[in-house]
Amino acid sequence: MGSTVDAANKGVNGTASAKKPTVIFVLGGPGSGKGTQCAYIVEHYGYTHLSAGDLLRAEIKSGSENGTMIQNMIKEGKIVPSEVTIKLLQKAIQENGNDKFLIDGFPRNEENRAAFEKVTEIEPKFVLFFDCPEEEMERRLLGRNQGREDDNIETIRKRFKVFLESSLPVIQYYEAKGKVRKIHAAKPIEDVFQEVKAVFTPEAEKVKNNTCSNAKYLGIMINYRGQSSCSYEVNNYVNVLFRLKPKAAAS
C-alpha cells in the first residue's frame, strides 16, 4: 500500500512517471509588488498564478476548522503549518490543466521548502525574488486599502519581521544553487516588468534581438532590398565585420 506521500506525489503529477509541472517560486516582502507582476507573467507567458496567501484566505472564508486556525495565525503574524499550505497548493495544481505554475508567497521558511520538495518531488525551476526596501513596502501596504485584516501597521511590521527571519534563508538556499533571479522592485510597475521580461525571455531570443538591434543601430545594413528578416540583416552585419561581400537578398 502506498504512503500518504506517494499518494500526494501522484495527485500532483498524475502518475509517478508523469512529467512534473514547471514551478517557479515567487518571493518578496509584503507589498513588494509580486502579485501585480505575477498577473503580467500570466498574461505574457501563459503561467498559472497560485497565491499561497489567496488560497489560505479562501480557506478562512470557507469557515472550516482549518480556516479558523489559519485566521488566528495570520492575526498573530505567524506562519501557517507547511502541511496545510502544501495541501491547498497540491489541490490547486491537480485541478488545473496547465503544466507551469507561479507559486507566490511560498515557501515562507526552510521547513516549508523542504516539505514541499519532499512531498511533491518538485524543485523550482528558479526563484523570482522581488527585492524592495521596507519603507517602500510599508508605504504601499498602508495605501492600497484592500480591506485586508492584515493591512494595519502592527501586523505589517510583524510580517516584515517574519519575512526577514524566515524567508530570507530560503532565498539564500536557492541562491547557493544558482536559482535566484533578483528583481529590483522599488521602481514603477512597468520598469519592474522590464526586468521580469528579461528573466523570462529565452536566451537565444535575447541574443537574436540584441544582435539585430546592434546591427541596425550601427547603420551598416547594406543591400537591404526590402528584405526584413532578422537572419538576413545579421548575415550582412557579420559579412561587414569580416569585410566580406554582402549576401544578396533572396528574390
Accessible surface in RSA format (square Angstrom, percent):
REM  Atomic radii and reference values for relative SASA: ProtOr
REM  Chains: A
REM  Algorithm: Lee & Richards
REM  Probe-radius: 1.40
REM  Slices: 20
REM RES _ NUM      All-atoms   Total-Side   Main-Chain    Non-polar    All polar
REM                ABS   REL    ABS   REL    ABS   REL    ABS   REL    ABS   REL
RES MET A   1   242.60 125.6 150.89  99.9  91.71 218.4 125.90 107.0 116.70 154.6
RES GLY A   2    56.03  69.1   0.00   N/A  56.03  69.1  25.85  70.9  30.18  67.6
RES SER A   3    58.21  49.2  44.80  59.8  13.42  30.9  50.57 107.7   7.64  10.7
RES THR A   4   120.01  85.4 108.99 110.5  11.03  26.3  76.91 103.3  43.11  65.2
RES VAL A   5    53.81  35.4  52.91  47.9   0.89   2.1  53.78  46.7   0.02   0.1
RES ASP A   6    65.81  46.1  63.96  63.7   1.85   4.4  15.63  36.8  50.18  50.0
RES ALA A   7    64.85  59.6  50.44  77.8  14.41  32.8  57.09  80.4   7.76  20.6
RES ALA A   8    19.81  18.2   9.25  14.3  10.55  24.0  19.15  27.0   0.66   1.7
RES ASN A   9    12.27   8.5  12.12  11.7   0.15   0.4   6.94  16.7   5.33   5.2
RES LYS A  10   111.26  54.3 107.06  65.7   4.20  10.0  50.37  45.3  60.89  64.9
RES GLY A  11    22.64  27.9   0.00   N/A  22.64  27.9  18.65  51.2   3.99   8.9
RES VAL A  12    12.88   8.5   0.06   0.1  12.83  30.9   0.06   0.1  12.83  34.8
RES ASN A  13    13.60   9.4   5.29   5.1   8.31  20.0   4.44  10.7   9.15   8.8
RES GLY A  14    53.96  66.5   0.00   N/A  53.96  66.5  35.67  97.9  18.29  41.0
RES THR A  15    74.59  53.1  74.53  75.6   0.06   0.2  69.55  93.4   5.05   7.6
RES ALA A  16    80.15  73.7  51.98  80.2  28.17  64.1  56.73  79.9  23.41  62.0
RES SER A  17   109.85  92.8  73.65  98.3  36.20  83.4  55.14 117.4  54.71  76.6
RES ALA A  18    36.07  33.2  21.38  33.0  14.69  33.4  30.60  43.1   5.47  14.5
RES LYS A  19   175.93  85.8 144.87  88.9  31.06  74.0 106.08  95.5  69.85  74.4
RES LYS A  20    79.85  39.0  68.26  41.9  11.59  27.6  31.74  28.6  48.12  51.3
RES PRO A  21    15.28  11.1   8.24   7.5   7.04  25.6   9.85   8.1   5.42  33.7
RES THR A  22    45.74  32.5  39.16  39.7   6.58  15.7  14.73  19.8  31.00  46.9
RES VAL A  23     1.21   0.8   0.00   0.0   1.21   2.9   0.00   0.0   1.21   3.3
RES ILE A  24     0.00   0.0   0.00   0.0   0.00   0.0   0.00   0.0   0.00   0.0
RES PHE A  25     0.04   0.0   0.04   0.0   0.00   0.0   0.04   0.0   0.00   0.0
RES VAL A  26     0.00   0.0   0.00   0.0   0.00   0.0   0.00   0.0   0.00   0.0
RES LEU A  27     3.40   1.9   3.39   2.4   0.01   0.0   3.40   2.4   0.00   0.0
RES GLY A  28     6.90   8.5   0.00   N/A   6.90   8.5   0.00   0.0   6.90  15.4
RES GLY A  29     1.68   2.1   0.00   N/A   1.68   2.1   0.00   0.0   1.68   3.8
RES PRO A  30    16.63  12.1   9.46   8.6   7.18  26.1  16.19  13.4   0.44   2.7
RES GLY A  31    14.98  18.5   0.00   N/A  14.98  18.5   7.04  19.3   7.93  17.8
RES SER A  32     1.61   1.4   0.00   0.0   1.61   3.7   0.00   0.0   1.61   2.2
RES GLY A  33    26.69  32.9   0.00   N/A  26.69  32.9  23.97  65.8   2.72   6.1
RES LYS A  34    37.42  18.3  36.89  22.6   0.53   1.3   9.12   8.2  28.30  30.1
RES GLY A  35    33.59  41.4   0.00   N/A  33.59  41.4  24.07  66.1   9.52  21.3
RES THR A  36    58.42  41.6  48.40  49.1  10.02  23.9  22.53  30.3  35.89  54.2
RES GLN A  37     4.83   2.7   4.83   3.5   0.00   0.0   1.12   2.4   3.71   2.8
RES CYS A  38     0.07   0.1   0.03   0.0   0.04   0.1   0.00   0.0   0.07   0.1
RES ALA A  39    55.92  51.4  46.36  71.5   9.56  21.8  50.63  71.3   5.29  14.0
RES TYR A  40    54.56  25.5  54.56  31.0   0.00   0.0  31.03  23.3  23.53  29.0
RES ILE A  41     0.08   0.0   0.08   0.1   0.00   0.0   0.08   0.1   0.00   0.0
RES VAL A  42    54.65  36.0  49.02  44.4   5.63  13.6  49.02  42.6   5.63  15.3
RES GLU A  43   135.29  77.7 100.66  76.2  34.63  82.5  43.56  84.3  91.73  74.9
RES HIS A  44   100.87  55.1  68.12  47.3  32.76  83.8  47.80  49.3  53.07  61.8
RES TYR A  45    53.84  25.1  41.91  23.8  11.93  31.0  43.87  33.0   9.97  12.3
RES GLY A  46    41.72  51.4   0.00   N/A  41.72  51.4  32.59  89.4   9.13  20.4
RES TYR A  47    17.81   8.3  13.75   7.8   4.06  10.6   3.52   2.6  14.29  17.6
RES THR A  48    25.71  18.3  22.35  22.7   3.36   8.0  16.47  22.1   9.24  14.0
RES HIS A  49    57.25  31.3  35.84  24.9  21.40  54.7  18.89  19.5  38.36  44.6
RES LEU A  50    15.77   8.8  14.42  10.3   1.36   3.4  15.77  11.1   0.00   0.0
RES SER A  51    15.66  13.2  11.56  15.4   4.09   9.4   3.07   6.5  12.59  17.6
RES ALA A  52     3.89   3.6   3.89   6.0   0.00   0.0   3.89   5.5   0.00   0.0
RES GLY A  53    22.77  28.1   0.00   N/A  22.77  28.1  19.01  52.2   3.76   8.4
RES ASP A  54    79.38  55.6  73.86  73.5   5.53  13.1  26.38  62.1  53.00  52.9
RES LEU A  55    42.21  23.5  40.05  28.7   2.16   5.4  40.34  28.3   1.87   5.0
RES LEU A  56    13.45   7.5  13.45   9.6   0.00   0.0  13.45   9.4   0.00   0.0
RES ARG A  57    65.78  27.6  64.99  33.1   0.79   1.9  38.67  52.9  27.10  16.4
RES ALA A  58    59.06  54.3  47.67  73.6  11.39  25.9  51.72  72.8   7.34  19.4
RES GLU A  59    37.19  21.3  36.05  27.3   1.14   2.7   1.67   3.2  35.51  29.0
RES ILE A  60    37.36  21.3  28.53  21.3   8.83  21.3  28.53  20.5   8.83  24.0
RES LYS A  61   183.29  89.4 147.08  90.2  36.21  86.2  97.44  87.7  85.86  91.5
RES SER A  62    77.28  65.3  33.94  45.3  43.34  99.8  46.66  99.4  30.62  42.9
RES GLY A  63    62.39  76.9   0.00   N/A  62.39  76.9  33.03  90.7  29.36  65.7
RES SER A  64    39.16  33.1  28.12  37.5  11.04  25.4  39.09  83.2   0.08   0.1
RES GLU A  65   158.92  91.2 143.96 108.9  14.96  35.6  62.87 121.6  96.05  78.4
RES ASN A  66    58.55  40.4  55.94  54.1   2.62   6.3   4.64  11.2  53.92  52.1
RES GLY A  67     0.30   0.4   0.00   N/A   0.30   0.4   0.30   0.8   0.00   0.0
RES THR A  68    75.40  53.6  72.25  73.2   3.15   7.5  50.87  68.3  24.53  37.1
RES MET A  69    59.60  30.9  53.65  35.5   5.95  14.2  57.93  49.3   1.67   2.2
RES ILE A  70     0.00   0.0   0.00   0.0   0.00   0.0   0.00   0.0   0.00   0.0
RES GLN A  71    60.11  33.6  59.63  43.6   0.48   1.1   3.46   7.4  56.64  43.0
RES ASN A  72    72.49  50.0  71.10  68.7   1.39   3.3  18.25  43.9  54.24  52.4
RES MET A  73    41.03  21.3  40.40  26.7   0.63   1.5  36.80  31.3   4.23   5.6
RES ILE A  74    39.34  22.4  36.58  27.3   2.75   6.6  38.58  27.8   0.76   2.1
RES LYS A  75   104.33  50.9  89.11  54.7  15.23  36.3  45.79  41.2  58.55  62.4
RES GLU A  76    88.06  50.6  75.99  57.5  12.07  28.7  32.28  62.4  55.78  45.5
RES GLY A  77     8.21  10.1   0.00   N/A   8.21  10.1   3.88  10.6   4.33   9.7
RES LYS A  78   116.81  57.0 105.96  65.0  10.85  25.8  62.12  55.9  54.69  58.3
RES ILE A  79    32.69  18.6  18.99  14.2  13.70  33.0  19.29  13.9  13.41  36.4
RES VAL A  80     8.54   5.6   4.83   4.4   3.72   9.0   4.83   4.2   3.72  10.1
RES PRO A  81    46.64  34.0  35.13  32.0  11.51  41.8  46.64  38.5   0.00   0.0
RES SER A  82     3.30   2.8   1.52   2.0   1.78   4.1   1.52   3.2   1.78   2.5
RES GLU A  83   120.83  69.4 110.82  83.8  10.01  23.8  62.47 120.8  58.36  47.7
RES VAL A  84    15.58  10.3  12.02  10.9   3.56   8.6  15.03  13.1   0.55   1.5
RES THR A  85     5.82   4.1   5.82   5.9   0.00   0.0   1.76   2.4   4.06   6.1
RES ILE A  86     5.88   3.3   5.88   4.4   0.00   0.0   5.88   4.2   0.00   0.0
RES LYS A  87   140.25  68.4 138.66  85.1   1.59   3.8  85.62  77.1  54.63  58.2
RES LEU A  88    28.56  15.9  26.43  18.9   2.13   5.4  26.64  18.7   1.92   5.2
RES LEU A  89     0.20   0.1   0.20   0.1   0.00   0.0   0.20   0.1   0.00   0.0
RES GLN A  90    24.37  13.6  24.23  17.7   0.14   0.3  11.12  23.7  13.26  10.1
RES LYS A  91   120.94  59.0 118.23  72.5   2.71   6.5  63.16  56.8  57.79  61.6
RES ALA A  92    19.49  17.9   9.14  14.1  10.35  23.6  16.01  22.6   3.48   9.2
RES ILE A  93     7.96   4.5   4.44   3.3   3.52   8.5   4.44   3.2   3.52   9.6
RES GLN A  94   115.33  64.5  89.75  65.6  25.58  60.9  21.10  44.9  94.23  71.5
RES GLU A  95   127.16  73.0  87.14  65.9  40.02  95.3  45.95  88.9  81.20  66.3
RES ASN A  96    54.54  37.6  39.51  38.2  15.03  36.2   7.28  17.5  47.26  45.7
RES GLY A  97    89.12 109.9   0.00   N/A  89.12 109.9  45.33 124.4  43.79  98.1
RES ASN A  98    46.55  32.1  28.07  27.1  18.49  44.5  14.44  34.8  32.11  31.0
RES ASP A  99    80.26  56.2  76.71  76.4   3.55   8.4  32.41  76.3  47.86  47.7
RES LYS A 100    65.76  32.1  65.76  40.4   0.00   0.0  27.47  24.7  38.30  40.8
RES PHE A 101     0.64   0.3   0.64   0.4   0.00   0.0   0.64   0.4   0.00   0.0
RES LEU A 102     0.00   0.0   0.00   0.0   0.00   0.0   0.00   0.0   0.00   0.0
RES ILE A 103     0.00   0.0   0.00   0.0   0.00   0.0   0.00   0.0   0.00   0.0
RES ASP A 104     7.55   5.3   6.86   6.8   0.69   1.6   0.38   0.9   7.17   7.2
RES GLY A 105    13.96  17.2   0.00   N/A  13.96  17.2  11.33  31.1   2.63   5.9
RES PHE A 106     1.21   0.6   1.21   0.7   0.00   0.0   1.21   0.7   0.00   0.0
RES PRO A 107     0.00   0.0   0.00   0.0   0.00   0.0   0.00   0.0   0.00   0.0
RES ARG A 108    74.47  31.3  74.47  38.0   0.00   0.0  17.95  24.5  56.52  34.3
RES ASN A 109    32.07  22.1  32.07  31.0   0.00   0.0   9.64  23.2  22.43  21.7
RES GLU A 110    63.90  36.7  61.36  46.4   2.54   6.1  43.14  83.4  20.77  17.0
RES GLU A 111   103.71  59.5  95.01  71.9   8.70  20.7  65.02 125.8  38.69  31.6
RES ASN A 112     1.74   1.2   1.74   1.7   0.00   0.0   0.00   0.0   1.74   1.7
RES ARG A 113    26.24  11.0  26.24  13.4   0.00   0.0   0.00   0.0  26.24  15.9
RES ALA A 114    46.86  43.1  41.01  63.3   5.85  13.3  43.49  61.3   3.37   8.9
RES ALA A 115    23.02  21.2  16.22  25.0   6.81  15.5  22.36  31.5   0.67   1.8
RES PHE A 116     0.44   0.2   0.44   0.3   0.00   0.0   0.44   0.3   0.00   0.0
RES GLU A 117    28.36  16.3  22.28  16.9   6.09  14.5  11.32  21.9  17.04  13.9
RES LYS A 118   150.27  73.3 135.89  83.4  14.38  34.2  88.39  79.6  61.88  65.9
RES VAL A 119    30.85  20.3  30.85  27.9   0.00   0.0  30.85  26.8   0.00   0.0
RES THR A 120     0.17   0.1   0.17   0.2   0.00   0.0   0.17   0.2   0.00   0.0
RES GLU A 121    97.74  56.1  79.88  60.4  17.87  42.5  28.22  54.6  69.52  56.8
RES ILE A 122     4.47   2.5   2.87   2.1   1.61   3.9   4.14   3.0   0.34   0.9
RES GLU A 123    84.37  48.4  64.42  48.7  19.95  47.5  27.28  52.8  57.09  46.6
RES PRO A 124     0.55   0.4   0.00   0.0   0.55   2.0   0.00   0.0   0.55   3.4
RES LYS A 125   124.16  60.6 103.84  63.7  20.32  48.4  67.75  61.0  56.41  60.1
RES PHE A 126    13.01   6.5  13.01   8.1   0.00   0.0  13.01   7.9   0.00   0.0
RES VAL A 127     0.00   0.0   0.00   0.0   0.00   0.0   0.00   0.0   0.00   0.0
RES LEU A 128     0.00   0.0   0.00   0.0   0.00   0.0   0.00   0.0   0.00   0.0
RES PHE A 129    17.13   8.6  17.13  10.6   0.00   0.0  17.13  10.4   0.00   0.0
RES PHE A 130     1.46   0.7   0.24   0.1   1.22   3.2   0.24   0.1   1.22   3.5
RES ASP A 131    50.96  35.7  45.89  45.7   5.06  12.0   2.11   5.0  48.85  48.7
RES CYS A 132    12.00   9.1   0.00   0.0  12.00  28.2   1.19   3.0  10.81  11.7
RES PRO A 133    71.80  52.3  59.26  54.0  12.54  45.6  71.07  58.7   0.73   4.5
RES GLU A 134    71.97  41.3  66.22  50.1   5.75  13.7  20.16  39.0  51.81  42.3
RES GLU A 135   136.03  78.1 124.77  94.4  11.27  26.8  75.12 145.3  60.91  49.7
RES GLU A 136    36.24  20.8  32.94  24.9   3.31   7.9  11.45  22.1  24.80  20.2
RES MET A 137    12.05   6.2  12.05   8.0   0.00   0.0  11.91  10.1   0.14   0.2
RES GLU A 138    33.37  19.2  33.37  25.2   0.00   0.0   4.45   8.6  28.92  23.6
RES ARG A 139   151.04  63.4 140.31  71.5  10.72  25.5  73.71 100.7  77.33  46.9
RES ARG A 140    57.21  24.0  49.52  25.2   7.69  18.3  35.18  48.1  22.03  13.3
RES LEU A 141     1.61   0.9   0.19   0.1   1.41   3.6   0.19   0.1   1.41   3.8
RES LEU A 142    92.31  51.4  63.10  45.1  29.22  73.4  65.06  45.7  27.25  73.3
RES GLY A 143    61.07  75.3   0.00   N/A  61.07  75.3  33.84  92.9  27.24  61.0
RES ARG A 144    76.48  32.1  49.66  25.3  26.82  63.9  33.53  45.8  42.95  26.0
RES ASN A 145   136.69  94.3 108.80 105.1  27.90  67.2  31.01  74.6 105.68 102.1
RES GLN A 146   112.29  62.8  78.26  57.2  34.03  81.0  30.68  65.3  81.62  61.9
RES GLY A 147    74.16  91.5   0.00   N/A  74.16  91.5  40.79 111.9  33.37  74.7
RES ARG A 148    56.39  23.7  42.20  21.5  14.19  33.8  24.75  33.8  31.64  19.2
RES GLU A 149   103.89  59.6  81.24  61.5  22.65  53.9  60.05 116.1  43.84  35.8
RES ASP A 150    12.64   8.9  10.92  10.9   1.71   4.1   4.29  10.1   8.35   8.3
RES ASP A 151    26.43  18.5   6.94   6.9  19.49  46.1   7.28  17.1  19.15  19.1
RES ASN A 152    64.94  44.8  61.48  59.4   3.46   8.3  40.44  97.3  24.50  23.7
RES ILE A 153    67.96  38.7  65.86  49.1   2.10   5.1  65.86  47.4   2.10   5.7
RES GLU A 154   114.75  65.9 107.58  81.4   7.16  17.1  42.53  82.3  72.22  59.0
RES THR A 155    12.61   9.0  12.61  12.8   0.00   0.0   0.66   0.9  11.95  18.1
RES ILE A 156     0.00   0.0   0.00   0.0   0.00   0.0   0.00   0.0   0.00   0.0
RES ARG A 157   130.23  54.7 124.23  63.3   6.00  14.3  42.74  58.4  87.49  53.0
RES LYS A 158    80.35  39.2  77.26  47.4   3.09   7.4  50.04  45.0  30.31  32.3
RES ARG A 159    38.82  16.3  37.79  19.3   1.04   2.5  12.29  16.8  26.53  16.1
RES PHE A 160     6.07   3.0   5.26   3.3   0.81   2.1   5.98   3.6   0.09   0.3
RES LYS A 161   122.82  59.9 119.56  73.4   3.26   7.8  90.08  81.1  32.74  34.9
RES VAL A 162    25.40  16.7  24.85  22.5   0.54   1.3  25.40  22.1   0.00   0.0
RES PHE A 163    20.88  10.4  20.88  12.9   0.00   0.0  20.88  12.7   0.00   0.0
RES LEU A 164    93.32  52.0  83.80  60.0   9.52  23.9  83.97  59.0   9.35  25.2
RES GLU A 165   107.82  61.9  82.36  62.3  25.46  60.6  43.44  84.0  64.38  52.6
RES SER A 166    26.79  22.6  21.78  29.1   5.01  11.5   5.09  10.8  21.70  30.4
RES SER A 167     1.26   1.1   1.26   1.7   0.00   0.0   0.18   0.4   1.08   1.5
RES LEU A 168    49.27  27.4  49.27  35.2   0.00   0.0  49.27  34.6   0.00   0.0
RES PRO A 169    49.03  35.7  44.82  40.9   4.21  15.3  45.52  37.6   3.50  21.8
RES VAL A 170     0.00   0.0   0.00   0.0   0.00   0.0   0.00   0.0   0.00   0.0
RES ILE A 171     7.05   4.0   7.05   5.3   0.00   0.0   7.05   5.1   0.00   0.0
RES GLN A 172   109.04  61.0 102.45  74.9   6.60  15.7  35.26  75.1  73.78  56.0
RES TYR A 173    72.47  33.8  63.36  36.1   9.10  23.7  52.64  39.6  19.83  24.4
RES TYR A 174     0.00   0.0   0.00   0.0   0.00   0.0   0.00   0.0   0.00   0.0
RES GLU A 175   101.22  58.1  89.03  67.4  12.19  29.0  29.96  57.9  71.26  58.2
RES ALA A 176    94.80  87.2  49.33  76.1  45.47 103.4  62.20  87.6  32.60  86.4
RES LYS A 177    91.14  44.5  60.15  36.9  30.98  73.8  56.93  51.2  34.20  36.4
RES GLY A 178    53.72  66.2   0.00   N/A  53.72  66.2  36.43 100.0  17.29  38.7
RES LYS A 179    44.71  21.8  44.71  27.4   0.00   0.0  31.80  28.6  12.92  13.8
RES VAL A 180    23.97  15.8   3.98   3.6  19.99  48.2   3.98   3.5  19.99  54.2
RES ARG A 181    86.85  36.5  83.14  42.4   3.71   8.8  25.92  35.4  60.93  36.9
RES LYS A 182   106.65  52.0  86.63  53.2  20.02  47.7  34.45  31.0  72.20  76.9
RES ILE A 183     1.55   0.9   1.55   1.2   0.00   0.0   1.55   1.1   0.00   0.0
RES HIS A 184   104.24  57.0 103.53  72.0   0.71   1.8  76.58  78.9  27.66  32.2
RES ALA A 185     1.83   1.7   0.63   1.0   1.20   2.7   0.63   0.9   1.20   3.2
RES ALA A 186    49.89  45.9  30.66  47.3  19.23  43.7  30.84  43.4  19.05  50.5
RES LYS A 187    78.57  38.3  71.76  44.0   6.81  16.2  53.10  47.8  25.47  27.1
RES PRO A 188    93.20  67.9  79.93  72.9  13.27  48.2  92.47  76.3   0.74   4.6
RES ILE A 189    89.97  51.2  85.31  63.6   4.67  11.2  86.20  62.1   3.78  10.2
RES GLU A 190   101.06  58.0 100.29  75.9   0.77   1.8  59.86 115.8  41.19  33.6
RES ASP A 191    67.45  47.2  64.74  64.4   2.71   6.4  10.00  23.5  57.45  57.3
RES VAL A 192     5.46   3.6   5.46   4.9   0.00   0.0   5.46   4.7   0.00   0.0
RES PHE A 193     5.88   2.9   5.88   3.6   0.00   0.0   5.88   3.6   0.00   0.0
RES GLN A 194    97.49  54.5  90.01  65.8   7.48  17.8  41.04  87.4  56.45  42.8
RES GLU A 195    41.21  23.7  36.01  27.2   5.20  12.4  29.53  57.1  11.68   9.5
RES VAL A 196     0.00   0.0   0.00   0.0   0.00   0.0   0.00   0.0   0.00   0.0
RES LYS A 197    66.50  32.4  66.42  40.8   0.07   0.2  24.22  21.8  42.27  45.0
RES ALA A 198    52.38  48.2  45.06  69.5   7.32  16.6  51.61  72.7   0.76   2.0
RES VAL A 199    40.64  26.7  16.72  15.1  23.92  57.6  22.17  19.3  18.47  50.1
RES PHE A 200    24.84  12.4   6.52   4.0  18.32  47.7  10.27   6.2  14.57  41.7
RES THR A 201    29.00  20.6  24.46  24.8   4.54  10.8  12.04  16.2  16.95  25.6
RES PRO A 202    81.48  59.4  69.62  63.5  11.85  43.1  81.48  67.3   0.00   0.0
RES GLU A 203   118.26  67.9 111.25  84.2   7.01  16.7  61.10 118.2  57.16  46.7
RES ALA A 204    81.38  74.8  65.51 101.1  15.87  36.1  73.43 103.4   7.94  21.0
RES GLU A 205    84.04  48.2  79.12  59.9   4.92  11.7  25.68  49.7  58.36  47.6
RES LYS A 206    55.48  27.1  52.35  32.1   3.13   7.5  29.86  26.9  25.62  27.3
RES VAL A 207    87.96  57.9  85.47  77.4   2.48   6.0  87.95  76.4   0.01   0.0
RES LYS A 208   114.20  55.7 108.04  66.3   6.16  14.7  57.33  51.6  56.87  60.6
RES ASN A 209    72.41  49.9  69.44  67.1   2.96   7.1  23.27  56.0  49.13  47.5
RES ASN A 210    89.56  61.8  88.25  85.3   1.30   3.1  18.25  43.9  71.31  68.9
RES THR A 211    35.58  25.3  32.83  33.3   2.74   6.5  20.07  27.0  15.50  23.4
RES CYS A 212    10.99   8.3  10.99  12.3   0.00   0.0  10.01  25.4   0.98   1.1
RES SER A 213    65.64  55.5  58.17  77.6   7.48  17.2  32.64  69.5  33.00  46.2
RES ASN A 214    80.38  55.4  79.68  77.0   0.71   1.7   9.60  23.1  70.79  68.4
RES ALA A 215     0.00   0.0   0.00   0.0   0.00   0.0   0.00   0.0   0.00   0.0
RES LYS A 216   123.33  60.2 105.63  64.8  17.70  42.1  54.72  49.3  68.61  73.1
RES TYR A 217   191.76  89.5 162.71  92.6  29.05  75.6 124.19  93.3  67.57  83.3
RES LEU A 218    98.40  54.8  73.82  52.8  24.58  61.8  77.16  54.2  21.24  57.2
RES GLY A 219    62.01  76.5   0.00   N/A  62.01  76.5  31.72  87.0  30.29  67.8
RES ILE A 220    43.45  24.7  38.69  28.8   4.76  11.5  43.38  31.2   0.07   0.2
RES MET A 221    46.16  23.9  23.88  15.8  22.28  53.1  23.25  19.8  22.92  30.4
RES ILE A 222    69.22  39.4  64.23  47.8   4.99  12.0  68.80  49.5   0.41   1.1
RES ASN A 223    64.00  44.1  49.11  47.5  14.89  35.9   6.44  15.5  57.56  55.6
RES TYR A 224    92.49  43.2  87.84  50.0   4.65  12.1  69.43  52.2  23.06  28.4
RES ARG A 225   165.96  69.7 121.73  62.1  44.24 105.3  61.04  83.4 104.92  63.6
RES GLY A 226    66.66  82.2   0.00   N/A  66.66  82.2  35.83  98.3  30.83  69.1
RES GLN A 227    48.96  27.4  44.01  32.2   4.95  11.8   6.06  12.9  42.90  32.5
RES SER A 228    89.96  76.0  68.73  91.7  21.23  48.9  32.32  68.8  57.64  80.8
RES SER A 229    43.55  36.8  33.67  44.9   9.88  22.8  40.81  86.9   2.73   3.8
RES CYS A 230    27.03  20.4  18.24  20.3   8.79  20.7  18.70  47.4   8.34   9.0
RES SER A 231    71.81  60.7  63.93  85.3   7.88  18.2  48.58 103.5  23.22  32.5
RES TYR A 232    15.83   7.4  14.01   8.0   1.82   4.7  15.83  11.9   0.00   0.0
RES GLU A 233    10.17   5.8   9.68   7.3   0.50   1.2   1.49   2.9   8.68   7.1
RES VAL A 234    33.53  22.1  33.53  30.4   0.00   0.0  33.53  29.1   0.00   0.0
RES ASN A 235    63.02  43.5  60.91  58.9   2.11   5.1   6.90  16.6  56.12  54.2
RES ASN A 236     1.42   1.0   1.42   1.4   0.00   0.0   0.00   0.0   1.42   1.4
RES TYR A 237    30.97  14.5  30.97  17.6   0.00   0.0  10.17   7.6  20.80  25.6
RES VAL A 238    63.46  41.8  63.46  57.5   0.00   0.0  63.46  55.1   0.00   0.0
RES ASN A 239    22.09  15.2  22.09  21.3   0.00   0.0   0.21   0.5  21.89  21.2
RES VAL A 240    48.05  31.6  38.08  34.5   9.97  24.0  41.00  35.6   7.05  19.1
RES LEU A 241    98.30  54.7  75.55  54.0  22.76  57.2  78.65  55.2  19.65  52.9
RES PHE A 242   140.94  70.5 122.07  75.6  18.87  49.1 127.37  77.2  13.57  38.9
RES ARG A 243   219.84  92.3 185.92  94.8  33.92  80.8  75.34 103.0 144.49  87.6
RES LEU A 244   104.11  58.0  93.37  66.8  10.74  27.0  96.85  68.0   7.25  19.5
RES LYS A 245   185.86  90.7 160.52  98.5  25.34  60.3 108.41  97.6  77.45  82.5
RES PRO A 246    28.82  21.0  21.52  19.6   7.30  26.5  21.52  17.8   7.30  45.4
RES LYS A 247   126.69  61.8 119.70  73.4   6.98  16.6  77.59  69.8  49.09  52.3
RES ALA A 248    59.27  54.5  45.30  69.9  13.97  31.8  45.37  63.9  13.90  36.8
RES ALA A 249    17.52  16.1   3.67   5.7  13.84  31.5   4.02   5.7  13.49  35.7
RES ALA A 250    93.82  86.3  62.41  96.3  31.42  71.5  72.93 102.7  20.89  55.3
RES SER A 251   160.00 135.2  84.12 112.3  75.89 174.8  85.82 182.8  74.18 103.9
END  Absolute sums over single chains surface
CHAIN  1 A    14023.8      11189.1       2834.8       7791.4       6232.4
END  Absolute sums over all chains
TOTAL         14023.8      11189.1       2834.8       7791.4       6232.4
